Amino acid sequence: MGEVAALVGSHGWVEIAINGGNAHSQLQINLQDALQVLFLEKNQTPEN
């Protein structure tokens, strides 16, 4: 699986993508699912 990315599209929606993949099937998420997006500084890792 490629790297997962979140970006704000031209209509203002947050879009979830996988480089060279399909986020819907690989992450098992659907439209209107609630997601938590963490914005990290470069080289920072999420805390558990």
C-alpha positions in Angstrom: 0.0 0.0 0.0 1.3 3.5 -0.9 1.5 6.4 1.5 -1.8 7.8 2.8 -2.5 11.6 2.3 -5.2 14.0 3.2 -5.7 17.2 1.3 -8.3 20.0 0.9 -9.8 19.8 -2.6 -11.0 22.7 -4.7 -14.5 22.5 -3.2 -13.2 22.7 0.4 -13.7 19.0 1.2 -11.0 17.0 2.8 -9.9 14.2 0.5 -8.2 11.0 1.6 -5.9 9.4 -1.0 -3.4 6.6 -1.3 -0.5 6.9 -3.7 -1.1 4.3 -6.4 -4.1 2.8 -4.5 -7.7 3.1 -3.6 -8.4 4.7 -0.1 -12.1 3.5 -0.1 -11.1 -0.2 -0.4 -7.7 -0.3 1.3 -8.8 1.8 4.4 -12.4 0.4 4.4 -13.9 3.9 4.6 -17.0 5.3 3.0 -18.4 8.7 2.1 -19.7 10.5 5.2 -17.7 8.3 7.6 -16.3 10.3 10.5 -12.5 10.6 10.4 -9.9 12.2 12.6 -7.2 14.0 10.7 -3.9 14.9 12.5 -1.7 17.6 11.1 1.9 16.8 12.1 5.1 18.8 11.9 7.7 17.4 9.5 9.3 14.3 11.0 6.8 14.2 13.9 5.0 10.9 14.6 1.4 10.6 16.1 1.3 9.7 19.8 -0.8 6.7 20.8 
